[in-house]
Amino acid sequence: MMTGLRRGANAVKTTALLAVLTALIIVVGGYVAGPTGVVVAALLSLGLNAYLYFNSDKLALRSMAARQVSPQEAPDLYSVVAELSQRAGQPMPRIYVSPIAQPNAFATGRNPEHAAVAVTAGILQILSRRELRAVLGHELAHVYNRDILTSSIAAGLAGIVTTLANLAIFLPFASREDDDAPNPLVTLLTVMLAPLAAGLIQLAVSRSREYQADYDGAELSGDPLALASALAKISRGTEALPLPAESSVATQSHLMIANPLSGRGISALFATHPPMEERIRRLKQLALTPAAA
């Protein structure tokens, strides 16, 4: 099926990007701090990201002021999630609603057994039930694809590169008597460019995951056009009500179905989400294939 081929291509792309990050660690670590520095940076960064991995759901939900709702409080929301979960043969996740007026949604949790799906008050106001179902299919796809784990690995590897580059600041510059000391110009370039490269690779991983969740979510709901329609409405809503970059939500923006920040100008180059127009175009194309029927 076309969706299977695209899903495989996205998986290969993600694996390749993670491999590039690993290679970057070896190159930067070998130059800046040697084997010992690589080990120290890896332990520090992976320790932090392990904590974030196991507590990502609490941090994300708290940043959005999301509150868990019962089936009695949100019967339609529960029935849609229950139907999609049953269709996927997966456990029922916890459901949360955030009071934020901007239309958005996200899923979090390290696996389907510890998953949570959250929607904002804004998205409940503008989407039809069909569109909301498609959005929830997208979010559940993130959970089933273990995207929180993938994001944590990417963040951990990028953190190692950044830590190694920062170590270069504390290294003594080369002296005339020591030909083996790090070259100060190369060291300066390493400090500046290595974290930037690692961050761009991390963003590419995030964008690849977003495309895959669109395809898998459309497959789960069986309604790619509803997801395309929902994304168009959400895009207009986030543009009308962008969240400030300095808010606590900014640290969780990569989890959202749409970038909650303004995303204009040069900042669009560093966005964690692919262009909305391209996502919608691909979903409309997917609706024309026999697999989408």
Backbone bond lengths (Angstrom), bond angles and torsions (degrees), N, CA, C in turn:
res aa  C-N    CA-C-N  psi(-1)  N-CA   C-N-CA  omega(-1)  CA-C   N-CA-C  phi
1 M - - - 1.466 - - 1.522 109.78 -
2 M 1.300 116.32 152.63 1.447 119.86 -179.96 1.514 111.44 -63.32
3 T 1.337 117.16 -39.81 1.464 119.60 179.47 1.509 110.64 -62.10
4 G 1.361 117.46 -38.10 1.450 120.75 179.18 1.520 111.30 -65.18
5 L 1.347 116.45 -41.83 1.453 119.79 178.47 1.524 110.86 -63.37
6 R 1.322 116.39 -43.62 1.455 119.32 179.81 1.519 111.36 -66.32
7 R 1.341 116.07 -39.01 1.453 120.12 178.48 1.524 110.04 -62.54
8 G 1.357 116.28 -41.17 1.457 120.18 177.85 1.516 111.72 -64.98
9 A 1.338 116.50 -39.57 1.458 120.09 179.18 1.521 110.95 -64.00
10 N 1.334 116.89 -40.58 1.459 120.01 178.11 1.517 111.01 -64.70
11 A 1.342 117.17 -38.76 1.467 120.49 178.97 1.522 110.82 -64.47
12 V 1.348 116.25 -42.05 1.465 120.37 178.34 1.528 110.20 -63.46
13 K 1.325 115.74 -42.25 1.464 120.17 179.97 1.524 110.65 -62.09
14 T 1.326 117.07 -44.45 1.455 120.80 179.72 1.522 111.09 -62.69
15 T 1.341 116.54 -44.67 1.463 120.93 178.81 1.523 110.56 -60.30
16 A 1.332 116.75 -42.36 1.463 120.94 179.93 1.524 111.06 -63.94
17 L 1.331 116.99 -41.15 1.459 120.33 179.95 1.529 111.05 -65.36
18 L 1.335 116.41 -41.25 1.461 119.51 177.47 1.528 110.68 -65.16
19 A 1.329 116.93 -35.21 1.461 120.40 177.28 1.531 110.79 -65.60
20 V 1.335 116.60 -39.28 1.469 120.39 177.28 1.530 110.11 -63.65
21 L 1.325 116.51 -41.12 1.464 119.60 176.82 1.526 110.96 -60.61
22 T 1.313 117.06 -43.18 1.462 120.87 179.09 1.523 110.58 -62.46
23 A 1.339 116.72 -42.88 1.463 120.50 178.25 1.527 110.98 -62.86
24 L 1.329 115.82 -37.46 1.461 120.46 178.57 1.521 110.75 -63.31
25 I 1.330 116.25 -38.35 1.468 120.60 176.96 1.522 110.42 -60.60
26 I 1.330 116.56 -45.53 1.463 121.00 -177.78 1.527 110.83 -63.44
27 V 1.345 116.46 -44.71 1.463 120.56 -178.31 1.524 111.29 -66.40
28 V 1.347 116.03 -51.37 1.467 119.96 -178.00 1.525 110.42 -65.82
29 G 1.330 116.81 -44.68 1.455 120.06 -179.04 1.507 112.80 -62.96
30 G 1.339 116.72 -41.99 1.447 120.17 179.40 1.512 112.05 -63.32
31 Y 1.346 116.81 -36.55 1.468 119.53 -179.93 1.525 112.01 -77.26
32 V 1.327 116.04 -45.01 1.461 120.07 -171.29 1.518 113.18 -79.40
33 A 1.318 116.91 -48.68 1.464 118.06 -168.25 1.519 114.36 -134.08
34 G 1.317 118.21 -1.17 1.445 119.28 -179.70 1.523 112.06 72.67
35 P 1.337 117.03 -176.88 1.464 120.93 -177.13 1.522 114.12 -56.89
36 T 1.335 117.13 -39.23 1.470 119.90 -178.81 1.524 111.03 -63.65
37 G 1.328 116.28 -43.31 1.459 119.99 179.38 1.513 112.09 -62.78
38 V 1.334 117.41 -37.46 1.454 120.84 178.48 1.523 110.80 -62.54
39 V 1.339 115.94 -43.90 1.459 120.59 -178.85 1.527 110.71 -64.21
40 V 1.351 116.85 -45.69 1.466 120.56 -179.18 1.520 110.88 -62.43
41 A 1.341 116.61 -47.18 1.467 120.25 -179.87 1.520 110.93 -62.37
42 A 1.334 116.52 -39.75 1.466 120.16 -179.73 1.520 111.06 -63.74
43 L 1.331 117.16 -44.54 1.465 120.50 -178.93 1.528 111.31 -63.50
44 L 1.331 116.97 -43.65 1.464 120.79 -179.24 1.524 111.41 -65.25
45 S 1.326 115.73 -48.57 1.456 119.45 -175.88 1.527 111.91 -69.58
46 L 1.334 116.92 -43.48 1.456 119.74 -178.67 1.523 111.43 -69.39
47 G 1.340 117.08 -32.07 1.457 119.80 176.31 1.519 111.24 -62.84
48 L 1.345 115.63 -44.85 1.461 120.09 178.13 1.518 111.45 -63.34
49 N 1.325 116.67 -44.43 1.456 119.70 -177.22 1.524 112.72 -72.91
50 A 1.321 116.92 -25.47 1.467 119.11 173.49 1.525 110.08 -64.92
51 Y 1.338 115.40 -41.11 1.469 119.38 176.37 1.523 110.34 -62.44
52 L 1.332 116.22 -44.97 1.463 119.86 -179.72 1.525 111.56 -64.52
53 Y 1.320 116.86 -35.51 1.457 120.84 -179.82 1.524 111.26 -63.22
54 F 1.326 116.81 -44.91 1.461 120.19 -177.19 1.532 112.62 -79.72
55 N 1.331 116.81 -15.14 1.460 119.49 -178.12 1.526 112.34 -120.42
56 S 1.328 117.32 11.22 1.466 120.50 -176.01 1.513 112.28 -60.85
57 D 1.348 116.95 -36.38 1.457 118.66 -178.05 1.529 111.32 -65.76
58 K 1.328 116.98 -42.78 1.472 120.33 179.38 1.522 111.03 -64.59
59 L 1.336 117.34 -43.33 1.460 120.93 -178.77 1.525 111.44 -64.97
60 A 1.333 116.86 -43.28 1.463 120.73 -178.34 1.521 111.25 -67.14
61 L 1.321 117.07 -45.74 1.461 120.71 -178.82 1.522 111.43 -65.48
62 R 1.332 116.33 -38.02 1.463 119.85 179.04 1.524 110.75 -66.83
63 S 1.330 117.75 -39.48 1.461 120.56 -178.52 1.523 111.58 -64.68
64 M 1.335 116.81 -28.42 1.460 121.62 -179.68 1.525 112.51 -95.05
65 A 1.346 116.01 3.24 1.471 121.36 -177.71 1.527 110.50 53.69
66 A 1.335 115.47 35.56 1.467 120.61 -176.41 1.525 110.68 -78.02
67 R 1.312 115.71 144.04 1.468 122.63 -179.43 1.523 109.35 -121.32
68 Q 1.329 116.12 133.88 1.452 119.61 178.68 1.521 109.90 -69.10
69 V 1.322 115.52 135.71 1.463 120.45 -178.26 1.527 109.52 -114.69
70 S 1.308 114.78 153.81 1.463 121.84 -179.07 1.526 109.92 -95.07
71 P 1.333 117.53 165.92 1.480 119.97 176.25 1.526 112.57 -59.37
72 Q 1.335 116.82 -29.96 1.459 120.07 179.06 1.529 111.27 -71.96
73 E 1.345 117.23 -32.33 1.462 120.94 -178.95 1.526 111.88 -78.56
74 A 1.317 117.15 -34.11 1.470 120.66 -176.82 1.522 109.65 -137.40
75 P 1.331 117.25 69.78 1.477 119.89 -175.26 1.520 114.08 -62.57
76 D 1.343 118.15 -40.75 1.459 120.25 -179.76 1.521 111.01 -65.40
77 L 1.323 116.27 -43.31 1.458 121.49 179.41 1.520 110.13 -60.53
78 Y 1.309 116.04 -44.69 1.461 120.72 -179.47 1.517 111.86 -65.42
79 S 1.318 116.80 -41.89 1.465 119.29 -177.53 1.516 111.66 -65.71
80 V 1.334 117.05 -37.00 1.462 120.78 179.19 1.526 110.33 -67.78
81 V 1.328 117.05 -48.33 1.469 120.54 -179.21 1.530 110.70 -64.13
82 A 1.330 116.82 -39.79 1.465 120.68 179.26 1.528 110.74 -63.39
83 E 1.332 116.23 -41.53 1.467 120.01 179.99 1.527 111.39 -64.79
84 L 1.348 116.67 -43.90 1.460 120.55 -179.43 1.531 111.05 -68.38
85 S 1.328 116.98 -40.11 1.461 120.89 178.72 1.516 110.93 -62.67
86 Q 1.322 115.80 -43.16 1.460 120.00 178.77 1.527 110.75 -65.29
87 R 1.320 115.99 -39.11 1.463 120.27 179.13 1.527 110.98 -63.24
88 A 1.340 115.71 -35.42 1.460 120.25 179.78 1.528 112.47 -84.80
89 G 1.341 116.98 -10.16 1.449 120.41 -177.41 1.513 112.60 69.55
90 Q 1.341 116.70 36.71 1.463 122.52 -175.86 1.523 110.32 -123.82
91 P 1.345 117.30 161.21 1.467 120.44 179.36 1.529 111.97 -64.90
92 M 1.314 115.24 155.87 1.462 121.54 176.60 1.532 109.27 -74.92
93 P 1.332 117.98 123.77 1.468 119.52 178.15 1.525 111.63 -79.95
94 R 1.311 116.54 165.64 1.459 121.40 171.44 1.531 108.02 -72.82
95 I 1.331 115.75 148.76 1.467 120.06 -176.89 1.527 109.72 -119.98
96 Y 1.323 115.29 133.13 1.466 121.92 -177.74 1.524 109.95 -128.44
97 V 1.331 114.68 153.51 1.459 121.48 174.33 1.525 107.99 -127.77
98 S 1.324 115.64 130.19 1.463 121.74 177.33 1.527 109.25 -100.50
99 P 1.327 118.18 142.20 1.470 120.19 -179.17 1.530 114.06 -76.14
100 I 1.319 118.41 -0.43 1.463 121.58 -176.87 1.528 110.62 -62.56
101 A 1.339 115.49 135.58 1.469 120.77 -176.68 1.522 112.50 -75.97
102 Q 1.325 117.75 -23.42 1.460 119.66 179.56 1.536 109.94 -67.15
103 P 1.328 118.67 134.17 1.467 120.16 178.04 1.525 110.99 -72.07
104 N 1.314 117.08 120.55 1.458 121.15 179.03 1.524 109.40 -165.99
105 A 1.321 115.53 171.22 1.459 121.13 179.72 1.522 108.11 -158.61
106 F 1.315 116.80 156.74 1.459 120.28 175.44 1.521 109.47 -158.46
107 A 1.324 114.54 160.23 1.458 121.82 173.72 1.510 108.06 -123.83
108 T 1.300 116.81 149.81 1.449 120.92 179.16 1.524 108.99 -149.31
109 G 1.296 115.95 171.53 1.458 120.55 -175.44 1.512 110.99 116.61
110 R 1.328 116.53 141.18 1.464 120.13 -171.38 1.523 113.66 -74.78
111 N 1.336 118.36 -18.36 1.464 121.23 178.35 1.528 108.13 -160.84
112 P 1.339 118.01 171.79 1.474 119.68 -177.79 1.521 114.05 -59.24
113 E 1.325 117.51 -27.37 1.466 120.42 -179.88 1.521 112.31 -75.70
114 H 1.334 117.85 -17.60 1.468 121.66 -179.34 1.527 110.45 -125.91
115 A 1.326 116.44 37.80 1.462 120.77 -173.86 1.519 112.12 -95.84
116 A 1.320 113.84 153.95 1.462 121.32 173.72 1.524 108.00 -139.46
117 V 1.319 116.06 140.14 1.456 122.44 176.42 1.523 107.54 -117.44
118 A 1.321 115.83 131.42 1.466 120.13 -177.52 1.524 110.07 -128.13
119 V 1.314 115.73 140.97 1.465 122.54 174.73 1.525 108.08 -128.30
120 T 1.311 115.88 153.20 1.456 119.75 177.37 1.529 110.57 -89.77
121 A 1.320 114.82 161.29 1.460 119.47 176.17 1.527 110.06 -61.54
122 G 1.339 115.73 -33.17 1.454 120.05 -179.08 1.511 113.64 -63.99
123 I 1.329 116.92 -39.19 1.464 119.12 -177.41 1.524 111.15 -71.88
124 L 1.331 116.22 -30.75 1.465 119.71 178.53 1.522 111.71 -68.07
125 Q 1.319 116.32 -22.85 1.460 120.54 -178.00 1.523 113.55 -84.11
126 I 1.337 117.56 -25.89 1.468 118.78 -171.64 1.529 114.28 -108.40
127 L 1.335 118.15 -16.68 1.462 119.28 -176.48 1.520 111.84 -98.72
128 S 1.323 114.51 145.68 1.462 119.82 171.11 1.530 108.48 -75.32
129 R 1.320 117.13 169.18 1.461 119.81 179.34 1.527 110.73 -62.35
130 R 1.318 116.52 -38.94 1.467 120.54 178.57 1.527 111.20 -62.17
131 E 1.327 116.72 -44.25 1.461 120.58 179.70 1.525 111.30 -67.63
132 L 1.325 116.47 -40.54 1.458 120.24 178.84 1.526 110.61 -62.90
133 R 1.317 116.55 -38.98 1.464 120.93 178.25 1.532 110.56 -61.15
134 A 1.323 116.65 -41.50 1.461 120.51 179.13 1.522 111.54 -65.89
135 V 1.326 116.55 -40.31 1.466 120.89 177.97 1.526 110.56 -63.45
136 L 1.307 116.82 -42.74 1.466 120.47 179.35 1.525 110.57 -66.63
137 G 1.329 117.29 -32.69 1.455 120.18 174.16 1.523 111.25 -62.43
138 H 1.325 116.07 -41.16 1.467 121.12 176.19 1.530 110.59 -60.26
139 E 1.314 116.87 -46.68 1.463 120.27 -177.77 1.523 111.98 -66.68
140 L 1.316 117.03 -39.41 1.460 119.60 177.63 1.532 110.51 -66.40
141 A 1.321 117.33 -31.94 1.468 120.36 176.82 1.521 110.54 -61.24
142 H 1.331 117.62 -38.20 1.466 120.47 175.98 1.527 110.71 -58.10
143 V 1.321 115.75 -42.55 1.466 120.11 -179.27 1.523 110.33 -66.44
144 Y 1.328 117.30 -47.99 1.456 121.46 -176.21 1.527 112.09 -67.19
145 N 1.332 117.07 -28.72 1.462 121.44 178.67 1.530 112.82 -84.34
146 R 1.345 116.95 2.09 1.474 122.15 -179.51 1.532 110.86 57.58
147 D 1.344 115.87 40.44 1.460 119.64 -177.03 1.522 112.94 -68.32
148 I 1.332 117.50 -26.90 1.458 119.24 176.90 1.528 109.53 -64.30
149 L 1.344 115.99 -39.52 1.460 120.17 176.84 1.519 110.63 -64.54
150 T 1.340 116.74 -46.03 1.461 120.54 179.97 1.524 110.96 -60.57
151 S 1.337 116.61 -44.39 1.463 120.65 179.18 1.527 110.68 -63.36
152 S 1.335 116.63 -37.96 1.462 120.35 -179.96 1.521 110.84 -66.43
153 I 1.333 116.52 -40.15 1.464 119.79 177.80 1.523 110.46 -63.90
154 A 1.349 115.94 -45.49 1.461 119.75 179.40 1.520 111.08 -61.87
155 A 1.338 116.39 -43.39 1.464 120.46 179.09 1.525 110.80 -64.55
156 G 1.331 116.27 -39.07 1.464 120.00 179.47 1.519 111.72 -64.23
157 L 1.339 116.70 -45.18 1.463 120.24 179.34 1.526 111.18 -65.64
158 A 1.347 116.34 -42.49 1.462 119.44 177.73 1.525 110.52 -63.07
159 G 1.332 116.87 -36.39 1.464 120.63 178.32 1.512 112.38 -65.28
160 I 1.329 116.74 -36.52 1.459 120.40 177.94 1.528 110.24 -63.94
161 V 1.337 116.51 -44.89 1.462 120.20 178.62 1.526 110.74 -59.47
162 T 1.326 116.07 -46.39 1.468 120.38 -179.41 1.527 111.20 -62.87
163 T 1.326 117.27 -41.95 1.459 120.65 179.31 1.518 110.91 -63.44
164 L 1.324 116.76 -43.19 1.459 120.49 178.90 1.524 111.17 -62.84
165 A 1.338 116.08 -41.96 1.464 119.48 178.89 1.517 110.90 -64.05
166 N 1.338 117.07 -38.12 1.464 120.23 178.66 1.522 111.84 -67.47
167 L 1.329 117.34 -29.72 1.464 120.44 177.84 1.521 111.38 -62.42
168 A 1.342 115.54 -28.26 1.462 119.42 -178.93 1.522 112.03 -62.41
169 I 1.334 116.61 -25.08 1.460 120.64 -179.75 1.523 110.81 -63.66
170 F 1.338 115.86 -32.19 1.461 120.25 -175.51 1.521 113.15 -91.87
171 L 1.340 116.44 -0.67 1.462 118.84 178.54 1.519 110.01 -82.63
172 P 1.310 118.20 142.95 1.463 120.37 177.22 1.515 110.87 -68.62
173 F 1.329 116.22 139.96 1.456 119.60 176.86 1.531 110.35 -66.89
174 A 1.293 115.23 157.83 1.460 120.18 -177.33 1.525 111.10 -64.00
175 S 1.279 115.30 139.44 1.464 120.62 175.48 1.515 108.29 -105.37
176 R 1.301 116.02 165.99 1.455 120.00 -179.48 1.530 111.24 -66.24
177 E 1.339 117.12 -28.58 1.454 121.08 -177.79 1.518 112.89 -81.99
178 D 1.312 117.14 -16.87 1.464 120.73 -175.36 1.524 109.62 -114.86
179 D 1.325 115.52 96.99 1.466 119.18 -178.22 1.514 112.97 -73.50
180 D 1.367 116.95 -17.22 1.459 120.22 -177.56 1.522 113.18 -90.92
181 A 1.333 118.01 -5.33 1.463 120.56 -178.83 1.524 109.85 -69.56
182 P 1.332 117.05 152.79 1.468 120.03 -179.22 1.528 111.66 -59.53
183 N 1.321 115.13 138.47 1.455 120.33 176.13 1.520 109.28 -68.04
184 P 1.344 118.99 127.31 1.471 120.17 -174.98 1.521 113.55 -61.97
185 L 1.333 117.87 -34.85 1.462 120.18 -179.92 1.529 110.19 -69.28
186 V 1.324 116.01 -44.84 1.458 119.80 178.93 1.527 110.22 -64.46
187 T 1.337 115.85 -38.53 1.462 120.01 177.84 1.530 111.12 -61.02
188 L 1.342 116.16 -43.99 1.462 120.75 179.49 1.527 110.76 -62.57
189 L 1.330 117.08 -42.88 1.459 120.09 178.43 1.526 111.16 -64.99
190 T 1.327 116.16 -36.48 1.468 120.18 178.47 1.519 110.64 -63.40
191 V 1.337 115.82 -45.47 1.464 120.86 -179.85 1.526 110.99 -59.36
192 M 1.328 117.27 -38.04 1.458 120.94 -175.39 1.533 112.54 -84.60
193 L 1.323 117.22 -43.81 1.459 120.31 -168.85 1.519 114.42 -91.07
194 A 1.337 118.04 -31.82 1.469 119.52 -177.07 1.529 112.14 -61.41
195 P 1.352 119.58 -48.72 1.474 118.80 178.12 1.523 112.47 -62.91
196 L 1.341 116.72 -35.00 1.471 119.93 178.57 1.526 110.40 -64.36
197 A 1.331 116.13 -45.11 1.463 119.53 178.84 1.522 111.00 -62.55
198 A 1.331 116.40 -43.37 1.467 120.26 179.72 1.518 111.05 -62.54
199 G 1.336 116.90 -40.68 1.462 120.72 179.43 1.514 112.22 -65.46
200 L 1.330 117.01 -40.14 1.467 120.41 179.31 1.528 111.09 -65.99
201 I 1.331 116.65 -38.49 1.464 119.65 177.48 1.519 110.12 -65.91
202 Q 1.341 116.30 -40.79 1.466 120.40 178.22 1.522 110.81 -60.76
203 L 1.348 116.73 -40.79 1.458 120.83 178.12 1.529 110.82 -65.21
204 A 1.324 116.38 -38.21 1.462 119.52 179.09 1.526 111.05 -64.00
205 V 1.348 116.53 -38.33 1.462 120.13 176.05 1.523 110.24 -61.40
206 S 1.336 116.33 -44.01 1.456 121.10 -178.89 1.527 110.70 -62.94
207 R 1.324 117.25 -42.24 1.464 120.39 179.98 1.524 111.17 -65.30
208 S 1.327 116.56 -39.89 1.458 120.10 178.43 1.521 110.91 -62.33
209 R 1.335 116.67 -40.68 1.464 120.97 178.66 1.522 111.20 -64.24
210 E 1.343 116.64 -34.68 1.465 120.34 -178.13 1.522 111.05 -68.58
211 Y 1.324 116.43 -42.42 1.465 119.82 175.66 1.527 110.50 -60.12
212 Q 1.324 116.38 -44.07 1.462 119.51 -177.57 1.522 111.18 -65.02
213 A 1.339 117.26 -38.86 1.466 120.03 178.20 1.522 110.80 -65.75
214 D 1.332 117.54 -33.46 1.468 120.27 175.30 1.527 110.02 -61.27
215 Y 1.315 117.00 -48.46 1.464 120.78 -178.60 1.521 111.62 -65.99
216 D 1.337 116.12 -48.42 1.461 119.06 -177.49 1.525 111.62 -68.93
217 G 1.336 116.61 -35.95 1.459 119.81 177.41 1.520 111.47 -66.60
218 A 1.349 116.36 -39.38 1.463 120.18 177.21 1.523 110.38 -65.30
219 E 1.326 116.24 -36.60 1.459 120.29 177.86 1.522 111.09 -67.62
220 L 1.336 116.60 -40.32 1.461 120.95 -179.88 1.531 111.06 -65.74
221 S 1.315 116.36 -44.80 1.468 119.99 -179.55 1.521 111.87 -80.16
222 G 1.343 116.36 -22.06 1.459 120.15 -176.44 1.515 112.74 70.13
223 D 1.356 116.83 22.66 1.463 119.83 -172.95 1.530 111.16 -145.91
224 P 1.344 117.84 70.68 1.465 119.75 -179.03 1.524 113.66 -62.54
225 L 1.334 117.40 -31.41 1.464 118.94 179.81 1.523 111.54 -67.80
226 A 1.332 117.09 -33.83 1.464 119.55 177.30 1.523 110.38 -66.35
227 L 1.336 117.27 -38.16 1.466 120.06 177.79 1.522 110.43 -68.09
228 A 1.339 116.93 -39.63 1.469 120.22 177.05 1.525 110.76 -61.25
229 S 1.319 116.75 -43.46 1.462 121.36 178.97 1.525 110.86 -64.19
230 A 1.338 116.16 -42.05 1.464 120.29 179.87 1.523 110.79 -64.43
231 L 1.340 117.24 -42.00 1.465 120.61 -179.70 1.530 110.96 -63.15
232 A 1.331 117.26 -37.23 1.465 120.35 178.19 1.527 110.66 -63.53
233 K 1.334 116.92 -43.30 1.464 120.72 178.47 1.533 111.19 -66.71
234 I 1.321 115.99 -42.80 1.468 120.26 -179.19 1.522 109.98 -64.35
235 S 1.330 116.71 -40.35 1.465 120.65 179.33 1.521 111.27 -60.20
236 R 1.328 116.13 -44.63 1.468 119.19 178.24 1.529 110.59 -64.26
237 G 1.321 116.07 -37.31 1.454 119.70 -179.38 1.514 113.40 -68.65
238 T 1.339 117.05 -41.03 1.464 119.64 179.51 1.529 111.36 -69.48
239 E 1.328 116.61 -32.08 1.462 119.73 177.07 1.525 110.81 -69.46
240 A 1.326 116.13 -35.83 1.464 119.71 -179.74 1.530 111.64 -76.11
241 L 1.332 116.76 -30.54 1.464 121.12 -177.25 1.532 110.99 -129.36
242 P 1.346 118.24 61.10 1.467 119.45 -179.98 1.527 111.11 -67.26
243 L 1.315 116.21 144.96 1.459 120.65 177.34 1.521 109.23 -88.74
244 P 1.331 118.13 147.08 1.477 120.58 -179.51 1.519 111.60 -64.76
245 A 1.332 115.56 141.53 1.466 120.52 -176.92 1.519 112.25 -64.40
246 E 1.337 116.94 -24.56 1.468 119.32 -178.04 1.523 112.69 -88.17
247 S 1.327 117.52 2.29 1.453 120.04 -178.93 1.523 110.30 -76.00
248 S 1.337 115.89 163.56 1.461 120.23 178.96 1.519 111.72 -65.50
249 V 1.325 116.76 -23.23 1.462 120.90 179.37 1.523 110.88 -66.87
250 A 1.336 117.20 -28.03 1.461 120.93 -176.81 1.525 111.39 -57.83
251 T 1.333 117.69 -35.25 1.461 120.85 -178.86 1.529 111.92 -70.58
252 Q 1.326 116.81 -16.55 1.463 121.21 179.84 1.528 111.75 -110.31
253 S 1.332 117.17 12.29 1.466 120.10 -173.13 1.526 112.38 -62.89
254 H 1.338 117.16 -28.03 1.468 119.35 -178.29 1.525 112.13 -68.19
255 L 1.342 117.41 -17.54 1.461 120.68 179.79 1.527 112.71 -81.58
256 M 1.311 117.23 -21.50 1.466 121.37 -172.39 1.528 111.68 -72.18
257 I 1.313 116.20 154.46 1.462 120.04 177.17 1.522 110.79 -69.90
258 A 1.339 117.22 -25.73 1.463 122.06 174.69 1.522 108.17 -136.14
259 N 1.322 116.25 148.16 1.455 121.17 179.69 1.525 109.89 -58.97
260 P 1.345 119.29 117.60 1.462 120.54 -176.97 1.525 113.40 -78.58
261 L 1.340 117.44 -9.44 1.465 121.70 -179.80 1.522 109.23 -91.56
262 S 1.313 116.41 178.17 1.459 119.65 -174.41 1.522 111.84 -64.34
263 G 1.356 117.68 -42.23 1.455 121.04 176.64 1.509 114.94 63.55
264 R 1.326 117.56 28.00 1.463 120.56 -179.52 1.522 110.27 -107.76
265 G 1.326 115.55 161.41 1.450 120.79 177.67 1.516 111.60 68.57
266 I 1.343 115.66 -146.95 1.458 120.84 -176.80 1.518 112.40 -66.95
267 S 1.341 117.02 -22.59 1.464 120.17 179.67 1.527 111.33 -63.28
268 A 1.343 117.08 -22.81 1.458 120.28 179.06 1.525 111.30 -64.79
269 L 1.347 116.77 -26.78 1.456 120.27 178.48 1.524 111.51 -66.50
270 F 1.331 116.62 -26.02 1.450 121.84 -176.79 1.532 111.45 -108.29
271 A 1.321 117.09 20.12 1.459 121.11 -179.73 1.520 109.99 -73.62
272 T 1.330 115.32 145.44 1.460 120.49 179.13 1.524 112.12 -81.33
273 H 1.319 117.41 -6.61 1.459 121.74 -178.20 1.528 110.31 -115.63
274 P 1.326 117.45 144.92 1.465 120.26 174.15 1.530 109.60 -69.99
275 P 1.331 117.62 164.35 1.472 120.01 -179.92 1.526 111.38 -56.65
276 M 1.317 115.88 133.50 1.461 120.05 -177.80 1.520 111.57 -62.41
277 E 1.338 117.18 -36.34 1.461 120.30 -179.86 1.528 111.12 -60.88
278 E 1.337 116.09 -38.22 1.459 120.09 179.87 1.522 111.23 -71.06
279 R 1.322 116.80 -38.89 1.462 119.91 177.45 1.531 110.68 -61.36
280 I 1.324 116.22 -44.08 1.467 120.71 -179.74 1.524 110.48 -66.06
281 R 1.329 116.30 -41.09 1.469 119.75 179.16 1.526 110.88 -60.53
282 R 1.320 116.74 -43.75 1.469 120.64 -178.48 1.531 111.16 -66.17
283 L 1.312 116.35 -37.99 1.467 119.13 179.26 1.525 110.93 -67.51
284 K 1.322 117.40 -39.66 1.465 120.21 177.27 1.526 110.56 -64.84
285 Q 1.332 116.51 -37.70 1.455 120.21 177.04 1.532 110.20 -66.35
286 L 1.334 115.43 -38.96 1.463 120.24 178.93 1.525 111.26 -62.05
287 A 1.331 116.49 -34.79 1.461 120.72 -179.22 1.534 111.97 -66.52
288 L 1.331 116.68 -20.30 1.455 120.53 -178.86 1.523 112.67 -86.82
289 T 1.338 116.73 -9.59 1.466 119.84 -177.36 1.527 109.83 -87.22
290 P 1.322 117.85 154.02 1.466 120.28 178.49 1.522 112.87 -61.01
291 A 1.340 117.06 -29.88 1.470 120.10 -178.14 1.506 112.16 -63.97
292 A 1.348 117.09 -25.85 1.469 120.82 -177.60 1.509 112.43 -82.47
293 A 1.295 116.47 -11.58 1.465 120.31 -176.47 1.500 111.39 -72.70
